[in-house]
Amino acid sequence: MTMQHQARKRFGQNFLVDQQIIAQIIAAIGPNSDDNLIEIGPGTAALTEHLIERCPTMQVVELDRDLVDYLSEKFAAYPDFRLHSGDALKTDFAQFHQGRQMRLVGNLPYNISTPLLFHLLKNRELIHDMHFMLQREVVDRLGAVPGNKTYGRLSVMVQYHCRVMPLIPVPPSAFRPAPKVQSAIVRLKPHRSKPATADNEILLSQLVSHCFQQRRKTLRNCLRPYAEHLSLAESQLDLSKRAEQLKVSEFVALSNYINQSLSSQ
Ligand code: SAM
């Protein structure tokens, strides 16, 4: 079954057509028949048709109704294939867990990739791993280290929760229509045991956002709203640094010192 589908820009549709790249992605994922495999945005099934051969119980979430109809017909011979029609941003991924760690994959619509990553991370404890095609620039940000100009909130918060492994660079020519940007496949593996644990993850997230919103300022300046709670942090960390110089573990320590002071009020 082939499909003539006019790519829709508003759904971030850039379909993979390069069979060599597709084979590399499938090999990187390494799907197995007993995986709890969920693909986000299967589109015209460039990845799905290979994944389903190895994992016939896979599930997909697709927003474009025309593609949902196409996919249900195309995979009608797979009785255990589940097709969910809807918005991945509004999907409760915990429903797919059913006692089995999830493996999430997808060539994601680039316009929603960052909010989607944060949405998925809410269920990080239920996820075994994730393989996503993203803009190369986003993959660079995910894996960035302190001192790098792409190091920011996304790097710190994703690295806090996951091991980040950039895998395959993908040129625009691998897609139809070709996007204007370079892409890359990244593997994200939620930590089973975190290298550093925040006592209050909401506070960590607030501090990280706050400090990177004013990335040119010193931490001491950024943290003025917490001025009364900085003495412990000041004794252990150099607050004349800027956010972009602080390692993930140092952000966690900073948050724990401030949390300790807030809790002892
Ligand atoms: N996987 C296909 C491929 O590699 O050729 C298509 C990838 S295309 C970049 C992104 C896919 O995500 C499209 O099929 C699009 O309709 C779907 N999509 C866009 N927004 C979505 C959303 N919010 N939830 C679920 N799927 C979405």
py3Dmol code that shows the C-alpha trace and the ligand (Angstrom):
import py3Dmol

protein = """\
ATOM      1  CA  MET A   1       0.000   0.000   0.000  1.00  0.00           C
ATOM      2  CA  THR A   2       1.452   3.378  -0.971  1.00  0.00           C
ATOM      3  CA  MET A   3       0.232   6.766  -0.027  1.00  0.00           C
ATOM      4  CA  GLN A   4      -0.048  10.133  -1.694  1.00  0.00           C
ATOM      5  CA  HIS A   5      -0.119  12.558   1.197  1.00  0.00           C
ATOM      6  CA  GLN A   6       0.372  16.296   1.002  1.00  0.00           C
ATOM      7  CA  ALA A   7       2.772  17.074   3.881  1.00  0.00           C
ATOM      8  CA  ARG A   8       1.197  19.440   6.402  1.00  0.00           C
ATOM      9  CA  LYS A   9       3.485  22.093   7.764  1.00  0.00           C
ATOM     10  CA  ARG A  10       1.351  22.739  10.828  1.00  0.00           C
ATOM     11  CA  PHE A  11       1.866  19.116  11.899  1.00  0.00           C
ATOM     12  CA  GLY A  12       5.633  19.385  11.383  1.00  0.00           C
ATOM     13  CA  GLN A  13       5.502  16.758   8.626  1.00  0.00           C
ATOM     14  CA  ASN A  14       8.872  15.936   7.101  1.00  0.00           C
ATOM     15  CA  PHE A  15       8.765  12.303   6.082  1.00  0.00           C
ATOM     16  CA  LEU A  16      11.857  10.103   6.112  1.00  0.00           C
ATOM     17  CA  VAL A  17      12.698   8.718   2.677  1.00  0.00           C
ATOM     18  CA  ASP A  18      16.379   7.723   2.939  1.00  0.00           C
ATOM     19  CA  GLN A  19      16.351   3.928   3.357  1.00  0.00           C
ATOM     20  CA  GLN A  20      19.948   3.815   4.603  1.00  0.00           C
ATOM     21  CA  ILE A  21      19.212   6.303   7.377  1.00  0.00           C
ATOM     22  CA  ILE A  22      15.985   4.453   8.212  1.00  0.00           C
ATOM     23  CA  ALA A  23      17.979   1.185   8.522  1.00  0.00           C
ATOM     24  CA  GLN A  24      20.496   2.905  10.822  1.00  0.00           C
ATOM     25  CA  ILE A  25      17.712   4.247  13.027  1.00  0.00           C
ATOM     26  CA  ILE A  26      16.024   0.843  13.307  1.00  0.00           C
ATOM     27  CA  ALA A  27      19.385  -0.742  14.174  1.00  0.00           C
ATOM     28  CA  ALA A  28      20.008   1.920  16.848  1.00  0.00           C
ATOM     29  CA  ILE A  29      16.583   1.255  18.389  1.00  0.00           C
ATOM     30  CA  GLY A  30      17.003  -2.540  18.190  1.00  0.00           C
ATOM     31  CA  PRO A  31      13.296  -3.383  18.634  1.00  0.00           C
ATOM     32  CA  ASN A  32      12.309  -6.760  20.103  1.00  0.00           C
ATOM     33  CA  SER A  33       9.053  -8.687  20.087  1.00  0.00           C
ATOM     34  CA  ASP A  34       8.553  -8.307  23.849  1.00  0.00           C
ATOM     35  CA  ASP A  35       9.204  -4.528  23.917  1.00  0.00           C
ATOM     36  CA  ASN A  36       6.498  -2.129  25.041  1.00  0.00           C
ATOM     37  CA  LEU A  37       7.188   0.020  21.991  1.00  0.00           C
ATOM     38  CA  ILE A  38       5.341   3.280  21.310  1.00  0.00           C
ATOM     39  CA  GLU A  39       5.964   5.474  18.286  1.00  0.00           C
ATOM     40  CA  ILE A  40       4.977   9.138  18.323  1.00  0.00           C
ATOM     41  CA  GLY A  41       3.989  10.564  14.924  1.00  0.00           C
ATOM     42  CA  PRO A  42       4.267   7.498  12.644  1.00  0.00           C
ATOM     43  CA  GLY A  43       3.244   9.569   9.614  1.00  0.00           C
ATOM     44  CA  THR A  44       3.291   7.462   6.465  1.00  0.00           C
ATOM     45  CA  ALA A  45       5.013   4.616   8.367  1.00  0.00           C
ATOM     46  CA  ALA A  46       8.623   5.028   7.190  1.00  0.00           C
ATOM     47  CA  LEU A  47       9.830   3.724  10.570  1.00  0.00           C
ATOM     48  CA  THR A  48       6.648   1.893  11.616  1.00  0.00           C
ATOM     49  CA  GLU A  49       6.757  -0.663   8.805  1.00  0.00           C
ATOM     50  CA  HIS A  50      10.178  -1.831   9.999  1.00  0.00           C
ATOM     51  CA  LEU A  51       9.433  -1.591  13.707  1.00  0.00           C
ATOM     52  CA  ILE A  52       6.212  -3.590  13.481  1.00  0.00           C
ATOM     53  CA  GLU A  53       7.973  -6.517  11.797  1.00  0.00           C
ATOM     54  CA  ARG A  54      10.088  -6.948  14.915  1.00  0.00           C
ATOM     55  CA  CYS A  55       7.488  -5.825  17.437  1.00  0.00           C
ATOM     56  CA  PRO A  56       3.922  -6.563  16.240  1.00  0.00           C
ATOM     57  CA  THR A  57       2.418  -5.341  19.542  1.00  0.00           C
ATOM     58  CA  MET A  58       3.723  -1.796  19.046  1.00  0.00           C
ATOM     59  CA  GLN A  59       1.446   1.205  19.517  1.00  0.00           C
ATOM     60  CA  VAL A  60       1.430   4.582  17.790  1.00  0.00           C
ATOM     61  CA  VAL A  61       0.077   8.058  18.546  1.00  0.00           C
ATOM     62  CA  GLU A  62      -0.750  10.181  15.490  1.00  0.00           C
ATOM     63  CA  LEU A  63      -2.508  13.553  15.291  1.00  0.00           C
ATOM     64  CA  ASP A  64      -3.305  13.751  11.565  1.00  0.00           C
ATOM     65  CA  ARG A  65      -6.661  11.985  11.006  1.00  0.00           C
ATOM     66  CA  ASP A  66      -5.908  11.248   7.343  1.00  0.00           C
ATOM     67  CA  LEU A  67      -2.775   9.379   8.373  1.00  0.00           C
ATOM     68  CA  VAL A  68      -4.636   7.543  11.133  1.00  0.00           C
ATOM     69  CA  ASP A  69      -7.053   6.151   8.521  1.00  0.00           C
ATOM     70  CA  TYR A  70      -4.161   5.216   6.251  1.00  0.00           C
ATOM     71  CA  LEU A  71      -2.261   3.476   9.053  1.00  0.00           C
ATOM     72  CA  SER A  72      -5.237   1.495  10.295  1.00  0.00           C
ATOM     73  CA  GLU A  73      -5.762   0.118   6.812  1.00  0.00           C
ATOM     74  CA  LYS A  74      -2.082  -0.492   6.163  1.00  0.00           C
ATOM     75  CA  PHE A  75      -1.581  -2.488   9.358  1.00  0.00           C
ATOM     76  CA  ALA A  76      -4.971  -4.231   9.441  1.00  0.00           C
ATOM     77  CA  ALA A  77      -3.188  -7.592   9.286  1.00  0.00           C
ATOM     78  CA  TYR A  78      -1.545  -6.932  12.680  1.00  0.00           C
ATOM     79  CA  PRO A  79      -4.222  -7.697  15.296  1.00  0.00           C
ATOM     80  CA  ASP A  80      -2.119  -6.462  18.230  1.00  0.00           C
ATOM     81  CA  PHE A  81      -1.131  -3.139  16.645  1.00  0.00           C
ATOM     82  CA  ARG A  82      -2.769  -0.233  18.528  1.00  0.00           C
ATOM     83  CA  LEU A  83      -3.383   3.100  16.902  1.00  0.00           C
ATOM     84  CA  HIS A  84      -4.161   6.118  19.085  1.00  0.00           C
ATOM     85  CA  SER A  85      -5.564   9.100  17.282  1.00  0.00           C
ATOM     86  CA  GLY A  86      -4.677  12.284  19.135  1.00  0.00           C
ATOM     87  CA  ASP A  87      -2.184  14.859  20.288  1.00  0.00           C
ATOM     88  CA  ALA A  88       0.938  13.410  21.946  1.00  0.00           C
ATOM     89  CA  LEU A  89       1.177  16.576  24.066  1.00  0.00           C
ATOM     90  CA  LYS A  90      -2.203  15.757  25.611  1.00  0.00           C
ATOM     91  CA  THR A  91      -1.703  12.003  25.774  1.00  0.00           C
ATOM     92  CA  ASP A  92      -1.262  10.414  29.170  1.00  0.00           C
ATOM     93  CA  PHE A  93       1.649   8.092  28.410  1.00  0.00           C
ATOM     94  CA  ALA A  94       1.296   6.340  31.768  1.00  0.00           C
ATOM     95  CA  GLN A  95      -1.725   4.495  30.259  1.00  0.00           C
ATOM     96  CA  PHE A  96       0.661   2.553  27.986  1.00  0.00           C
ATOM     97  CA  HIS A  97       2.847   1.272  30.817  1.00  0.00           C
ATOM     98  CA  GLN A  98       0.715  -1.595  32.127  1.00  0.00           C
ATOM     99  CA  GLY A  99       3.584  -2.945  34.193  1.00  0.00           C
ATOM    100  CA  ARG A 100       6.122  -2.863  31.335  1.00  0.00           C
ATOM    101  CA  GLN A 101       8.771  -0.174  30.916  1.00  0.00           C
ATOM    102  CA  MET A 102       8.061   1.792  27.755  1.00  0.00           C
ATOM    103  CA  ARG A 103      10.330   2.301  24.786  1.00  0.00           C
ATOM    104  CA  LEU A 104       9.404   5.545  23.015  1.00  0.00           C
ATOM    105  CA  VAL A 105      10.502   6.366  19.490  1.00  0.00           C
ATOM    106  CA  GLY A 106       9.696   8.975  16.889  1.00  0.00           C
ATOM    107  CA  ASN A 107      10.745  11.371  14.217  1.00  0.00           C
ATOM    108  CA  LEU A 108       9.176  14.179  16.186  1.00  0.00           C
ATOM    109  CA  PRO A 109       7.423  17.239  14.829  1.00  0.00           C
ATOM    110  CA  TYR A 110      10.111  19.840  15.497  1.00  0.00           C
ATOM    111  CA  ASN A 111       7.652  22.578  16.408  1.00  0.00           C
ATOM    112  CA  ILE A 112       6.631  20.734  19.585  1.00  0.00           C
ATOM    113  CA  SER A 113       9.762  18.766  20.455  1.00  0.00           C
ATOM    114  CA  THR A 114      10.837  20.677  23.579  1.00  0.00           C
ATOM    115  CA  PRO A 115       7.403  20.779  25.288  1.00  0.00           C
ATOM    116  CA  LEU A 116       6.923  17.141  24.266  1.00  0.00           C
ATOM    117  CA  LEU A 117      10.214  16.123  25.917  1.00  0.00           C
ATOM    118  CA  PHE A 118       9.154  17.829  29.165  1.00  0.00           C
ATOM    119  CA  HIS A 119       5.713  16.186  28.909  1.00  0.00           C
ATOM    120  CA  LEU A 120       7.284  12.730  28.474  1.00  0.00           C
ATOM    121  CA  LEU A 121       9.732  13.265  31.314  1.00  0.00           C
ATOM    122  CA  LYS A 122       6.779  13.427  33.726  1.00  0.00           C
ATOM    123  CA  ASN A 123       6.637   9.647  33.238  1.00  0.00           C
ATOM    124  CA  ARG A 124      10.397   9.076  33.237  1.00  0.00           C
ATOM    125  CA  GLU A 125      10.119   6.290  35.838  1.00  0.00           C
ATOM    126  CA  LEU A 126       7.952   4.285  33.434  1.00  0.00           C
ATOM    127  CA  ILE A 127      10.310   4.702  30.467  1.00  0.00           C
ATOM    128  CA  HIS A 128      13.142   2.348  29.540  1.00  0.00           C
ATOM    129  CA  ASP A 129      14.526   4.515  26.733  1.00  0.00           C
ATOM    130  CA  MET A 130      13.636   7.044  24.024  1.00  0.00           C
ATOM    131  CA  HIS A 131      14.998   7.403  20.494  1.00  0.00           C
ATOM    132  CA  PHE A 132      14.025  10.623  18.810  1.00  0.00           C
ATOM    133  CA  MET A 133      14.818  12.499  15.645  1.00  0.00           C
ATOM    134  CA  LEU A 134      15.178  16.160  16.568  1.00  0.00           C
ATOM    135  CA  GLN A 135      16.702  19.275  15.121  1.00  0.00           C
ATOM    136  CA  ARG A 136      20.461  18.908  15.352  1.00  0.00           C
ATOM    137  CA  GLU A 137      20.561  22.128  17.357  1.00  0.00           C
ATOM    138  CA  VAL A 138      18.218  20.651  19.969  1.00  0.00           C
ATOM    139  CA  VAL A 139      20.317  17.471  20.200  1.00  0.00           C
ATOM    140  CA  ASP A 140      23.393  19.687  20.709  1.00  0.00           C
ATOM    141  CA  ARG A 141      21.581  21.517  23.505  1.00  0.00           C
ATOM    142  CA  LEU A 142      20.490  18.258  25.131  1.00  0.00           C
ATOM    143  CA  GLY A 143      24.050  16.980  25.280  1.00  0.00           C
ATOM    144  CA  ALA A 144      25.819  20.300  25.973  1.00  0.00           C
ATOM    145  CA  VAL A 145      28.306  20.633  28.834  1.00  0.00           C
ATOM    146  CA  PRO A 146      28.994  23.705  31.033  1.00  0.00           C
ATOM    147  CA  GLY A 147      30.860  26.473  29.237  1.00  0.00           C
ATOM    148  CA  ASN A 148      29.262  25.605  25.913  1.00  0.00           C
ATOM    149  CA  LYS A 149      27.014  28.353  24.571  1.00  0.00           C
ATOM    150  CA  THR A 150      24.181  25.905  23.892  1.00  0.00           C
ATOM    151  CA  TYR A 151      24.232  24.728  27.546  1.00  0.00           C
ATOM    152  CA  GLY A 152      20.972  25.819  29.152  1.00  0.00           C
ATOM    153  CA  ARG A 153      17.790  24.810  30.951  1.00  0.00           C
ATOM    154  CA  LEU A 154      17.042  21.994  28.485  1.00  0.00           C
ATOM    155  CA  SER A 155      20.551  20.512  28.951  1.00  0.00           C
ATOM    156  CA  VAL A 156      20.429  20.661  32.756  1.00  0.00           C
ATOM    157  CA  MET A 157      16.893  19.351  33.231  1.00  0.00           C
ATOM    158  CA  VAL A 158      17.134  16.553  30.659  1.00  0.00           C
ATOM    159  CA  GLN A 159      20.602  15.481  31.870  1.00  0.00           C
ATOM    160  CA  TYR A 160      19.297  15.522  35.451  1.00  0.00           C
ATOM    161  CA  HIS A 161      16.743  12.874  34.471  1.00  0.00           C
ATOM    162  CA  CYS A 162      18.439  11.021  31.601  1.00  0.00           C
ATOM    163  CA  ARG A 163      21.668   9.891  30.054  1.00  0.00           C
ATOM    164  CA  VAL A 164      21.890  11.703  26.709  1.00  0.00           C
ATOM    165  CA  MET A 165      23.511   9.925  23.746  1.00  0.00           C
ATOM    166  CA  PRO A 166      23.590  11.733  20.373  1.00  0.00           C
ATOM    167  CA  LEU A 167      23.692   8.934  17.779  1.00  0.00           C
ATOM    168  CA  ILE A 168      23.143   9.680  14.080  1.00  0.00           C
ATOM    169  CA  PRO A 169      23.435  13.009  12.230  1.00  0.00           C
ATOM    170  CA  VAL A 170      20.759  13.249   9.519  1.00  0.00           C
ATOM    171  CA  PRO A 171      20.920  15.702   6.591  1.00  0.00           C
ATOM    172  CA  PRO A 172      17.848  17.522   5.165  1.00  0.00           C
ATOM    173  CA  SER A 173      18.051  15.335   2.024  1.00  0.00           C
ATOM    174  CA  ALA A 174      16.841  12.324   4.070  1.00  0.00           C
ATOM    175  CA  PHE A 175      13.318  13.835   4.258  1.00  0.00           C
ATOM    176  CA  ARG A 176      10.446  14.879   1.952  1.00  0.00           C
ATOM    177  CA  PRO A 177       9.909  17.747   2.066  1.00  0.00           C
ATOM    178  CA  ALA A 178      13.477  18.566   3.130  1.00  0.00           C
ATOM    179  CA  PRO A 179      13.547  20.646   6.328  1.00  0.00           C
ATOM    180  CA  LYS A 180      15.681  23.804   6.411  1.00  0.00           C
ATOM    181  CA  VAL A 181      17.699  22.484   9.345  1.00  0.00           C
ATOM    182  CA  GLN A 182      20.042  19.606  10.098  1.00  0.00           C
ATOM    183  CA  SER A 183      18.642  16.790  12.227  1.00  0.00           C
ATOM    184  CA  ALA A 184      19.987  14.052  14.480  1.00  0.00           C
ATOM    185  CA  ILE A 185      18.870  10.948  16.323  1.00  0.00           C
ATOM    186  CA  VAL A 186      19.386  11.003  20.067  1.00  0.00           C
ATOM    187  CA  ARG A 187      18.932   8.265  22.666  1.00  0.00           C
ATOM    188  CA  LEU A 188      17.685   9.330  26.089  1.00  0.00           C
ATOM    189  CA  LYS A 189      17.839   6.788  28.877  1.00  0.00           C
ATOM    190  CA  PRO A 190      16.224   7.798  32.170  1.00  0.00           C
ATOM    191  CA  HIS A 191      18.661   7.238  35.073  1.00  0.00           C
ATOM    192  CA  ARG A 192      17.713   4.253  37.206  1.00  0.00           C
ATOM    193  CA  SER A 193      19.741   5.793  39.937  1.00  0.00           C
ATOM    194  CA  LYS A 194      20.470   9.481  39.490  1.00  0.00           C
ATOM    195  CA  PRO A 195      24.083  10.755  39.673  1.00  0.00           C
ATOM    196  CA  ALA A 196      22.729  13.573  41.893  1.00  0.00           C
ATOM    197  CA  THR A 197      19.289  13.790  43.491  1.00  0.00           C
ATOM    198  CA  ALA A 198      17.401  16.975  44.263  1.00  0.00           C
ATOM    199  CA  ASP A 199      15.397  16.918  47.513  1.00  0.00           C
ATOM    200  CA  ASN A 200      12.893  19.233  45.865  1.00  0.00           C
ATOM    201  CA  GLU A 201      12.693  18.796  42.081  1.00  0.00           C
ATOM    202  CA  ILE A 202      10.210  21.630  41.627  1.00  0.00           C
ATOM    203  CA  LEU A 203      12.636  24.019  43.293  1.00  0.00           C
ATOM    204  CA  LEU A 204      15.496  22.673  41.139  1.00  0.00           C
ATOM    205  CA  SER A 205      13.471  23.307  37.994  1.00  0.00           C
ATOM    206  CA  GLN A 206      12.520  26.827  39.146  1.00  0.00           C
ATOM    207  CA  LEU A 207      16.115  27.726  40.030  1.00  0.00           C
ATOM    208  CA  VAL A 208      17.477  26.415  36.730  1.00  0.00           C
ATOM    209  CA  SER A 209      14.875  28.369  34.702  1.00  0.00           C
ATOM    210  CA  HIS A 210      15.473  31.478  36.756  1.00  0.00           C
ATOM    211  CA  CYS A 211      19.273  31.382  36.475  1.00  0.00           C
ATOM    212  CA  PHE A 212      19.273  30.740  32.704  1.00  0.00           C
ATOM    213  CA  GLN A 213      16.735  33.504  32.046  1.00  0.00           C
ATOM    214  CA  GLN A 214      19.507  35.867  33.123  1.00  0.00           C
ATOM    215  CA  ARG A 215      22.467  33.898  31.878  1.00  0.00           C
ATOM    216  CA  ARG A 216      24.817  36.903  31.723  1.00  0.00           C
ATOM    217  CA  LYS A 217      24.372  37.642  35.436  1.00  0.00           C
ATOM    218  CA  THR A 218      26.224  35.967  38.284  1.00  0.00           C
ATOM    219  CA  LEU A 219      24.334  33.338  40.252  1.00  0.00           C
ATOM    220  CA  ARG A 220      24.403  35.629  43.290  1.00  0.00           C
ATOM    221  CA  ASN A 221      22.532  38.266  41.291  1.00  0.00           C
ATOM    222  CA  CYS A 222      20.086  35.817  39.761  1.00  0.00           C
ATOM    223  CA  LEU A 223      19.344  34.357  43.174  1.00  0.00           C
ATOM    224  CA  ARG A 224      18.419  37.660  44.860  1.00  0.00           C
ATOM    225  CA  PRO A 225      14.856  36.454  45.537  1.00  0.00           C
ATOM    226  CA  TYR A 226      16.466  33.693  47.647  1.00  0.00           C
ATOM    227  CA  ALA A 227      19.023  36.033  49.319  1.00  0.00           C
ATOM    228  CA  GLU A 228      18.060  34.969  52.858  1.00  0.00           C
ATOM    229  CA  HIS A 229      18.615  31.329  51.993  1.00  0.00           C
ATOM    230  CA  LEU A 230      22.023  31.468  50.376  1.00  0.00           C
ATOM    231  CA  SER A 231      24.460  31.246  53.281  1.00  0.00           C
ATOM    232  CA  LEU A 232      24.900  27.462  53.054  1.00  0.00           C
ATOM    233  CA  ALA A 233      25.183  27.616  49.260  1.00  0.00           C
ATOM    234  CA  GLU A 234      27.709  30.509  49.502  1.00  0.00           C
ATOM    235  CA  SER A 235      29.930  28.450  51.782  1.00  0.00           C
ATOM    236  CA  GLN A 236      30.027  25.513  49.353  1.00  0.00           C
ATOM    237  CA  LEU A 237      29.681  26.957  45.835  1.00  0.00           C
ATOM    238  CA  ASP A 238      31.166  29.876  43.936  1.00  0.00           C
ATOM    239  CA  LEU A 239      28.159  32.128  43.348  1.00  0.00           C
ATOM    240  CA  SER A 240      30.207  34.599  41.324  1.00  0.00           C
ATOM    241  CA  LYS A 241      29.895  32.051  38.486  1.00  0.00           C
ATOM    242  CA  ARG A 242      27.174  32.285  35.870  1.00  0.00           C
ATOM    243  CA  ALA A 243      24.520  29.624  35.245  1.00  0.00           C
ATOM    244  CA  GLU A 244      26.276  28.406  32.108  1.00  0.00           C
ATOM    245  CA  GLN A 245      29.342  27.483  34.186  1.00  0.00           C
ATOM    246  CA  LEU A 246      27.499  25.289  36.682  1.00  0.00           C
ATOM    247  CA  LYS A 247      27.442  21.491  36.311  1.00  0.00           C
ATOM    248  CA  VAL A 248      24.177  19.582  36.743  1.00  0.00           C
ATOM    249  CA  SER A 249      25.418  18.200  40.077  1.00  0.00           C
ATOM    250  CA  GLU A 250      26.207  21.759  41.249  1.00  0.00           C
ATOM    251  CA  PHE A 251      22.694  22.934  40.349  1.00  0.00           C
ATOM    252  CA  VAL A 252      21.378  20.019  42.396  1.00  0.00           C
ATOM    253  CA  ALA A 253      23.622  20.952  45.328  1.00  0.00           C
ATOM    254  CA  LEU A 254      22.552  24.600  45.056  1.00  0.00           C
ATOM    255  CA  SER A 255      18.899  23.588  45.093  1.00  0.00           C
ATOM    256  CA  ASN A 256      19.422  21.259  48.074  1.00  0.00           C
ATOM    257  CA  TYR A 257      21.208  23.981  50.113  1.00  0.00           C
ATOM    258  CA  ILE A 258      18.426  26.480  49.417  1.00  0.00           C
ATOM    259  CA  ASN A 259      15.770  23.844  50.084  1.00  0.00           C
ATOM    260  CA  GLN A 260      17.408  22.997  53.416  1.00  0.00           C
ATOM    261  CA  SER A 261      17.324  26.650  54.433  1.00  0.00           C
ATOM    262  CA  LEU A 262      13.700  27.088  53.244  1.00  0.00           C
ATOM    263  CA  SER A 263      12.594  23.960  55.140  1.00  0.00           C
ATOM    264  CA  SER A 264      14.231  25.053  58.404  1.00  0.00           C
ATOM    265  CA  GLN A 265      12.305  28.371  58.465  1.00  0.00           C
TER     266      GLN A 265
END
"""
ligand_1 = """\
27
SAM
N 7.549 9.088 11.403
C 7.285 9.652 10.113
C 8.570 9.653 9.311
O 9.630 9.533 9.918
O 8.491 9.800 8.092
C 6.695 11.077 10.209
C 7.514 12.087 10.959
S 6.918 13.734 10.833
C 8.399 14.629 11.190
C 6.038 14.012 12.350
C 4.749 13.206 12.522
O 4.146 13.567 13.771
C 3.684 13.458 11.466
O 3.102 12.243 11.093
C 2.657 14.351 12.173
O 1.350 14.238 11.647
C 2.753 13.820 13.599
N 2.364 14.804 14.625
C 2.470 16.152 14.585
N 2.078 16.707 15.733
C 1.702 15.668 16.526
C 1.177 15.588 17.853
N 0.989 16.685 18.575
N 0.884 14.375 18.353
C 1.074 13.249 17.620
N 1.575 13.253 16.356
C 1.875 14.448 15.825
"""
view = py3Dmol.view(width=600, height=400)
view.addModel(protein, "pdb")
view.setStyle({"model": 0}, {"cartoon": {"style": "trace"}})
view.addModel(ligand_1, "xyz")
view.setStyle({"model": 1}, {"stick": {}})
view.zoomTo()
view.show()
